[in-house]
Amino acid sequence: MSEHHHAHTKAEAIHEAIEHFAEEHHHQPDAHEKLRVVSDAIKTWEHGEVEAMHTGKAAA
């Protein structure tokens, strides 16, 4: 997953992050891994939303 993709929804971002983890590690995340994956996905998604908001305001 070298190309950066910003999911449209937080749920989509979480789903993609869990899928990516499973592909990379060849197993579904356990409870602790899933918490970290979900937390990181939310942080990344929210950061992308803020960037998009600022980019939209700068273009206006």
mmCIF file as gemmi writes it, N, C-alpha and C atoms, coordinates in Angstrom:
data_model
loop_
_atom_site.group_PDB
_atom_site.id
_atom_site.type_symbol
_atom_site.label_atom_id
_atom_site.label_alt_id
_atom_site.label_comp_id
_atom_site.label_asym_id
_atom_site.label_entity_id
_atom_site.label_seq_id
_atom_site.pdbx_PDB_ins_code
_atom_site.Cartn_x
_atom_site.Cartn_y
_atom_site.Cartn_z
_atom_site.occupancy
_atom_site.B_iso_or_equiv
_atom_site.pdbx_formal_charge
_atom_site.auth_seq_id
_atom_site.auth_asym_id
_atom_site.pdbx_PDB_model_num
ATOM 1 N N . MET Axp A 1 ? 0.831 -1.196 0 1 0 ? 1 A 1
ATOM 2 C CA . MET Axp A 1 ? 0 0 0 1 0 ? 1 A 1
ATOM 3 C C . MET Axp A 1 ? 0.874 1.258 0 1 0 ? 1 A 1
ATOM 4 N N . SER Axp A 2 ? 1.597 1.447 -1.058 1 0 ? 2 A 1
ATOM 5 C CA . SER Axp A 2 ? 2.507 2.574 -1.123 1 0 ? 2 A 1
ATOM 6 C C . SER Axp A 2 ? 1.77 3.883 -1.414 1 0 ? 2 A 1
ATOM 7 N N . GLU Axp A 3 ? 0.682 3.808 -2.111 1 0 ? 3 A 1
ATOM 8 C CA . GLU Axp A 3 ? -0.089 4.996 -2.46 1 0 ? 3 A 1
ATOM 9 C C . GLU Axp A 3 ? -0.972 5.391 -1.282 1 0 ? 3 A 1
ATOM 10 N N . HIS Axp A 4 ? -0.962 6.687 -0.922 1 0 ? 4 A 1
ATOM 11 C CA . HIS Axp A 4 ? -1.788 7.141 0.195 1 0 ? 4 A 1
ATOM 12 C C . HIS Axp A 4 ? -3.215 7.37 -0.292 1 0 ? 4 A 1
ATOM 13 N N . HIS Axp A 5 ? -4.143 6.829 0.449 1 0 ? 5 A 1
ATOM 14 C CA . HIS Axp A 5 ? -5.555 6.952 0.1 1 0 ? 5 A 1
ATOM 15 C C . HIS Axp A 5 ? -6.286 7.443 1.337 1 0 ? 5 A 1
ATOM 16 N N . HIS Axp A 6 ? -7.1 8.477 1.181 1 0 ? 6 A 1
ATOM 17 C CA . HIS Axp A 6 ? -7.886 8.966 2.315 1 0 ? 6 A 1
ATOM 18 C C . HIS Axp A 6 ? -9.299 8.412 2.201 1 0 ? 6 A 1
ATOM 19 N N . ALA Axp A 7 ? -9.68 7.592 3.177 1 0 ? 7 A 1
ATOM 20 C CA . ALA Axp A 7 ? -11.015 6.994 3.192 1 0 ? 7 A 1
ATOM 21 C C . ALA Axp A 7 ? -12.066 8.087 3.353 1 0 ? 7 A 1
ATOM 22 N N . HIS Axp A 8 ? -13.236 7.834 2.798 1 0 ? 8 A 1
ATOM 23 C CA . HIS Axp A 8 ? -14.32 8.819 2.871 1 0 ? 8 A 1
ATOM 24 C C . HIS Axp A 8 ? -14.939 8.885 4.264 1 0 ? 8 A 1
ATOM 25 N N . THR Axp A 9 ? -14.957 7.768 4.971 1 0 ? 9 A 1
ATOM 26 C CA . THR Axp A 9 ? -15.541 7.749 6.311 1 0 ? 9 A 1
ATOM 27 C C . THR Axp A 9 ? -14.561 7.141 7.296 1 0 ? 9 A 1
ATOM 28 N N . LYS Axp A 10 ? -14.792 7.429 8.563 1 0 ? 10 A 1
ATOM 29 C CA . LYS Axp A 10 ? -13.953 6.865 9.621 1 0 ? 10 A 1
ATOM 30 C C . LYS Axp A 10 ? -14.081 5.343 9.632 1 0 ? 10 A 1
ATOM 31 N N . ALA Axp A 11 ? -15.285 4.845 9.427 1 0 ? 11 A 1
ATOM 32 C CA . ALA Axp A 11 ? -15.515 3.394 9.408 1 0 ? 11 A 1
ATOM 33 C C . ALA Axp A 11 ? -14.726 2.736 8.278 1 0 ? 11 A 1
ATOM 34 N N . GLU Axp A 12 ? -14.707 3.362 7.115 1 0 ? 12 A 1
ATOM 35 C CA . GLU Axp A 12 ? -13.957 2.839 5.97 1 0 ? 12 A 1
ATOM 36 C C . GLU Axp A 12 ? -12.46 2.816 6.292 1 0 ? 12 A 1
ATOM 37 N N . ALA Axp A 13 ? -11.974 3.863 6.936 1 0 ? 13 A 1
ATOM 38 C CA . ALA Axp A 13 ? -10.553 3.932 7.303 1 0 ? 13 A 1
ATOM 39 C C . ALA Axp A 13 ? -10.185 2.802 8.261 1 0 ? 13 A 1
ATOM 40 N N . ILE Axp A 14 ? -11.053 2.536 9.235 1 0 ? 14 A 1
ATOM 41 C CA . ILE Axp A 14 ? -10.8 1.458 10.195 1 0 ? 14 A 1
ATOM 42 C C . ILE Axp A 14 ? -10.808 0.117 9.49 1 0 ? 14 A 1
ATOM 43 N N . HIS Axp A 15 ? -11.79 -0.109 8.652 1 0 ? 15 A 1
ATOM 44 C CA . HIS Axp A 15 ? -11.897 -1.368 7.911 1 0 ? 15 A 1
ATOM 45 C C . HIS Axp A 15 ? -10.643 -1.595 7.062 1 0 ? 15 A 1
ATOM 46 N N . GLU Axp A 16 ? -10.21 -0.568 6.351 1 0 ? 16 A 1
ATOM 47 C CA . GLU Axp A 16 ? -9.024 -0.684 5.505 1 0 ? 16 A 1
ATOM 48 C C . GLU Axp A 16 ? -7.77 -0.947 6.339 1 0 ? 16 A 1
ATOM 49 N N . ALA Axp A 17 ? -7.667 -0.307 7.499 1 0 ? 17 A 1
ATOM 50 C CA . ALA Axp A 17 ? -6.493 -0.497 8.356 1 0 ? 17 A 1
ATOM 51 C C . ALA Axp A 17 ? -6.421 -1.929 8.878 1 0 ? 17 A 1
ATOM 52 N N . ILE Axp A 18 ? -7.563 -2.494 9.257 1 0 ? 18 A 1
ATOM 53 C CA . ILE Axp A 18 ? -7.585 -3.877 9.743 1 0 ? 18 A 1
ATOM 54 C C . ILE Axp A 18 ? -7.244 -4.834 8.602 1 0 ? 18 A 1
ATOM 55 N N . GLU Axp A 19 ? -7.778 -4.588 7.416 1 0 ? 19 A 1
ATOM 56 C CA . GLU Axp A 19 ? -7.444 -5.42 6.249 1 0 ? 19 A 1
ATOM 57 C C . GLU Axp A 19 ? -5.954 -5.347 5.936 1 0 ? 19 A 1
ATOM 58 N N . HIS Axp A 20 ? -5.402 -4.149 5.99 1 0 ? 20 A 1
ATOM 59 C CA . HIS Axp A 20 ? -3.988 -3.95 5.707 1 0 ? 20 A 1
ATOM 60 C C . HIS Axp A 20 ? -3.132 -4.702 6.735 1 0 ? 20 A 1
ATOM 61 N N . PHE Axp A 21 ? -3.514 -4.616 8.008 1 0 ? 21 A 1
ATOM 62 C CA . PHE Axp A 21 ? -2.796 -5.346 9.057 1 0 ? 21 A 1
ATOM 63 C C . PHE Axp A 21 ? -2.801 -6.836 8.756 1 0 ? 21 A 1
ATOM 64 N N . ALA Axp A 22 ? -3.966 -7.376 8.432 1 0 ? 22 A 1
ATOM 65 C CA . ALA Axp A 22 ? -4.1 -8.812 8.165 1 0 ? 22 A 1
ATOM 66 C C . ALA Axp A 22 ? -3.236 -9.236 6.976 1 0 ? 22 A 1
ATOM 67 N N . GLU Axp A 23 ? -3.192 -8.414 5.932 1 0 ? 23 A 1
ATOM 68 C CA . GLU Axp A 23 ? -2.369 -8.731 4.764 1 0 ? 23 A 1
ATOM 69 C C . GLU Axp A 23 ? -0.883 -8.713 5.111 1 0 ? 23 A 1
ATOM 70 N N . GLU Axp A 24 ? -0.477 -7.709 5.875 1 0 ? 24 A 1
ATOM 71 C CA . GLU Axp A 24 ? 0.932 -7.565 6.24 1 0 ? 24 A 1
ATOM 72 C C . GLU Axp A 24 ? 1.407 -8.653 7.2 1 0 ? 24 A 1
ATOM 73 N N . HIS Axp A 25 ? 0.572 -8.995 8.168 1 0 ? 25 A 1
ATOM 74 C CA . HIS Axp A 25 ? 0.981 -9.916 9.244 1 0 ? 25 A 1
ATOM 75 C C . HIS Axp A 25 ? 0.458 -11.34 9.058 1 0 ? 25 A 1
ATOM 76 N N . HIS Axp A 26 ? -0.332 -11.555 8.035 1 0 ? 26 A 1
ATOM 77 C CA . HIS Axp A 26 ? -0.881 -12.886 7.707 1 0 ? 26 A 1
ATOM 78 C C . HIS Axp A 26 ? -1.751 -13.463 8.819 1 0 ? 26 A 1
ATOM 79 N N . HIS Axp A 27 ? -2.39 -12.591 9.595 1 0 ? 27 A 1
ATOM 80 C CA . HIS Axp A 27 ? -3.374 -13.008 10.592 1 0 ? 27 A 1
ATOM 81 C C . HIS Axp A 27 ? -4.2 -11.796 10.993 1 0 ? 27 A 1
ATOM 82 N N . GLN Axp A 28 ? -5.391 -12.066 11.489 1 0 ? 28 A 1
ATOM 83 C CA . GLN Axp A 28 ? -6.241 -10.986 11.988 1 0 ? 28 A 1
ATOM 84 C C . GLN Axp A 28 ? -5.639 -10.454 13.293 1 0 ? 28 A 1
ATOM 85 N N . PRO Axp A 29 ? -5.767 -9.169 13.558 1 0 ? 29 A 1
ATOM 86 C CA . PRO Axp A 29 ? -5.195 -8.627 14.79 1 0 ? 29 A 1
ATOM 87 C C . PRO Axp A 29 ? -5.917 -9.169 16.022 1 0 ? 29 A 1
ATOM 88 N N . ASP Axp A 30 ? -5.136 -9.399 17.1 1 0 ? 30 A 1
ATOM 89 C CA . ASP Axp A 30 ? -5.765 -9.773 18.365 1 0 ? 30 A 1
ATOM 90 C C . ASP Axp A 30 ? -6.349 -8.497 18.979 1 0 ? 30 A 1
ATOM 91 N N . ALA Axp A 31 ? -6.935 -8.606 20.151 1 0 ? 31 A 1
ATOM 92 C CA . ALA Axp A 31 ? -7.635 -7.458 20.763 1 0 ? 31 A 1
ATOM 93 C C . ALA Axp A 31 ? -6.71 -6.258 20.952 1 0 ? 31 A 1
ATOM 94 N N . HIS Axp A 32 ? -5.496 -6.484 21.454 1 0 ? 32 A 1
ATOM 95 C CA . HIS Axp A 32 ? -4.572 -5.37 21.683 1 0 ? 32 A 1
ATOM 96 C C . HIS Axp A 32 ? -4.092 -4.762 20.374 1 0 ? 32 A 1
ATOM 97 N N . GLU Axp A 33 ? -3.789 -5.609 19.412 1 0 ? 33 A 1
ATOM 98 C CA . GLU Axp A 33 ? -3.365 -5.111 18.098 1 0 ? 33 A 1
ATOM 99 C C . GLU Axp A 33 ? -4.488 -4.325 17.443 1 0 ? 33 A 1
ATOM 100 N N . LYS Axp A 34 ? -5.708 -4.833 17.557 1 0 ? 34 A 1
ATOM 101 C CA . LYS Axp A 34 ? -6.851 -4.162 16.933 1 0 ? 34 A 1
ATOM 102 C C . LYS Axp A 34 ? -7.061 -2.778 17.546 1 0 ? 34 A 1
ATOM 103 N N . LEU Axp A 35 ? -6.915 -2.658 18.853 1 0 ? 35 A 1
ATOM 104 C CA . LEU Axp A 35 ? -7.055 -1.349 19.499 1 0 ? 35 A 1
ATOM 105 C C . LEU Axp A 35 ? -6.043 -0.36 18.937 1 0 ? 35 A 1
ATOM 106 N N . ARG Axp A 36 ? -4.801 -0.803 18.773 1 0 ? 36 A 1
ATOM 107 C CA . ARG Axp A 36 ? -3.758 0.071 18.244 1 0 ? 36 A 1
ATOM 108 C C . ARG Axp A 36 ? -4.055 0.43 16.786 1 0 ? 36 A 1
ATOM 109 N N . VAL Axp A 37 ? -4.451 -0.575 15.993 1 0 ? 37 A 1
ATOM 110 C CA . VAL Axp A 37 ? -4.752 -0.342 14.567 1 0 ? 37 A 1
ATOM 111 C C . VAL Axp A 37 ? -5.913 0.65 14.433 1 0 ? 37 A 1
ATOM 112 N N . VAL Axp A 38 ? -6.965 0.448 15.211 1 0 ? 38 A 1
ATOM 113 C CA . VAL Axp A 38 ? -8.134 1.336 15.149 1 0 ? 38 A 1
ATOM 114 C C . VAL Axp A 38 ? -7.756 2.75 15.589 1 0 ? 38 A 1
ATOM 115 N N . SER Axp A 39 ? -7.009 2.851 16.686 1 0 ? 39 A 1
ATOM 116 C CA . SER Axp A 39 ? -6.599 4.164 17.185 1 0 ? 39 A 1
ATOM 117 C C . SER Axp A 39 ? -5.749 4.902 16.156 1 0 ? 39 A 1
ATOM 118 N N . ASP Axp A 40 ? -4.778 4.197 15.57 1 0 ? 40 A 1
ATOM 119 C CA . ASP Axp A 40 ? -3.919 4.82 14.552 1 0 ? 40 A 1
ATOM 120 C C . ASP Axp A 40 ? -4.724 5.221 13.321 1 0 ? 40 A 1
ATOM 121 N N . ALA Axp A 41 ? -5.673 4.369 12.915 1 0 ? 41 A 1
ATOM 122 C CA . ALA Axp A 41 ? -6.494 4.674 11.74 1 0 ? 41 A 1
ATOM 123 C C . ALA Axp A 41 ? -7.336 5.922 11.976 1 0 ? 41 A 1
ATOM 124 N N . ILE Axp A 42 ? -7.902 6.042 13.168 1 0 ? 42 A 1
ATOM 125 C CA . ILE Axp A 42 ? -8.722 7.219 13.488 1 0 ? 42 A 1
ATOM 126 C C . ILE Axp A 42 ? -7.868 8.475 13.495 1 0 ? 42 A 1
ATOM 127 N N . LYS Axp A 43 ? -6.68 8.405 14.116 1 0 ? 43 A 1
ATOM 128 C CA . LYS Axp A 43 ? -5.788 9.568 14.146 1 0 ? 43 A 1
ATOM 129 C C . LYS Axp A 43 ? -5.413 10.001 12.738 1 0 ? 43 A 1
ATOM 130 N N . THR Axp A 44 ? -5.045 9.038 11.908 1 0 ? 44 A 1
ATOM 131 C CA . THR Axp A 44 ? -4.647 9.333 10.53 1 0 ? 44 A 1
ATOM 132 C C . THR Axp A 44 ? -5.814 9.906 9.744 1 0 ? 44 A 1
ATOM 133 N N . TRP Axp A 45 ? -6.998 9.306 9.897 1 0 ? 45 A 1
ATOM 134 C CA . TRP Axp A 45 ? -8.175 9.773 9.171 1 0 ? 45 A 1
ATOM 135 C C . TRP Axp A 45 ? -8.534 11.206 9.591 1 0 ? 45 A 1
ATOM 136 N N . GLU Axp A 46 ? -8.532 11.468 10.904 1 0 ? 46 A 1
ATOM 137 C CA . GLU Axp A 46 ? -8.879 12.808 11.378 1 0 ? 46 A 1
ATOM 138 C C . GLU Axp A 46 ? -7.862 13.84 10.908 1 0 ? 46 A 1
ATOM 139 N N . HIS Axp A 47 ? -6.595 13.465 10.887 1 0 ? 47 A 1
ATOM 140 C CA . HIS Axp A 47 ? -5.556 14.372 10.383 1 0 ? 47 A 1
ATOM 141 C C . HIS Axp A 47 ? -5.828 14.704 8.912 1 0 ? 47 A 1
ATOM 142 N N . GLY Axp A 48 ? -6.206 13.693 8.142 1 0 ? 48 A 1
ATOM 143 C CA . GLY Axp A 48 ? -6.539 13.91 6.734 1 0 ? 48 A 1
ATOM 144 C C . GLY Axp A 48 ? -7.744 14.823 6.563 1 0 ? 48 A 1
ATOM 145 N N . GLU Axp A 49 ? -8.733 14.664 7.442 1 0 ? 49 A 1
ATOM 146 C CA . GLU Axp A 49 ? -9.92 15.527 7.387 1 0 ? 49 A 1
ATOM 147 C C . GLU Axp A 49 ? -9.546 16.981 7.666 1 0 ? 49 A 1
ATOM 148 N N . VAL Axp A 50 ? -8.686 17.2 8.656 1 0 ? 50 A 1
ATOM 149 C CA . VAL Axp A 50 ? -8.253 18.565 8.995 1 0 ? 50 A 1
ATOM 150 C C . VAL Axp A 50 ? -7.473 19.162 7.825 1 0 ? 50 A 1
ATOM 151 N N . GLU Axp A 51 ? -6.569 18.366 7.233 1 0 ? 51 A 1
ATOM 152 C CA . GLU Axp A 51 ? -5.814 18.854 6.074 1 0 ? 51 A 1
ATOM 153 C C . GLU Axp A 51 ? -6.747 19.234 4.931 1 0 ? 51 A 1
ATOM 154 N N . ALA Axp A 52 ? -7.736 18.397 4.668 1 0 ? 52 A 1
ATOM 155 C CA . ALA Axp A 52 ? -8.687 18.662 3.589 1 0 ? 52 A 1
ATOM 156 C C . ALA Axp A 52 ? -9.469 19.957 3.87 1 0 ? 52 A 1
ATOM 157 N N . MET Axp A 53 ? -9.846 20.146 5.133 1 0 ? 53 A 1
ATOM 158 C CA . MET Axp A 53 ? -10.582 21.354 5.508 1 0 ? 53 A 1
ATOM 159 C C . MET Axp A 53 ? -9.72 22.592 5.271 1 0 ? 53 A 1
ATOM 160 N N . HIS Axp A 54 ? -8.468 22.521 5.691 1 0 ? 54 A 1
ATOM 161 C CA . HIS Axp A 54 ? -7.557 23.666 5.53 1 0 ? 54 A 1
ATOM 162 C C . HIS Axp A 54 ? -7.249 23.917 4.06 1 0 ? 54 A 1
ATOM 163 N N . THR Axp A 55 ? -7.096 22.855 3.285 1 0 ? 55 A 1
ATOM 164 C CA . THR Axp A 55 ? -6.837 23 1.857 1 0 ? 55 A 1
ATOM 165 C C . THR Axp A 55 ? -8.038 23.631 1.181 1 0 ? 55 A 1
ATOM 166 N N . GLY Axp A 56 ? -9.229 23.223 1.568 1 0 ? 56 A 1
ATOM 167 C CA . GLY Axp A 56 ? -10.455 23.784 1 1 0 ? 56 A 1
ATOM 168 C C . GLY Axp A 56 ? -10.611 25.257 1.323 1 0 ? 56 A 1
ATOM 169 N N . LYS Axp A 57 ? -10.267 25.648 2.544 1 0 ? 57 A 1
ATOM 170 C CA . LYS Axp A 57 ? -10.354 27.054 2.941 1 0 ? 57 A 1
ATOM 171 C C . LYS Axp A 57 ? -9.313 27.889 2.225 1 0 ? 57 A 1
ATOM 172 N N . ALA Axp A 58 ? -8.12 27.324 2.036 1 0 ? 58 A 1
ATOM 173 C CA . ALA Axp A 58 ? -7.045 28.059 1.353 1 0 ? 58 A 1
ATOM 174 C C . ALA Axp A 58 ? -7.39 28.29 -0.107 1 0 ? 58 A 1
ATOM 175 N N . ALA Axp A 59 ? -8.093 27.351 -0.72 1 0 ? 59 A 1
ATOM 176 C CA . ALA Axp A 59 ? -8.478 27.469 -2.132 1 0 ? 59 A 1
ATOM 177 C C . ALA Axp A 59 ? -9.629 28.453 -2.322 1 0 ? 59 A 1
ATOM 178 N N . ALA Axp A 60 ? -10.383 28.688 -1.276 1 0 ? 60 A 1
ATOM 179 C CA . ALA Axp A 60 ? -11.567 29.558 -1.384 1 0 ? 60 A 1
ATOM 180 C C . ALA Axp A 60 ? -11.213 31.024 -1.473 1 0 ? 60 A 1
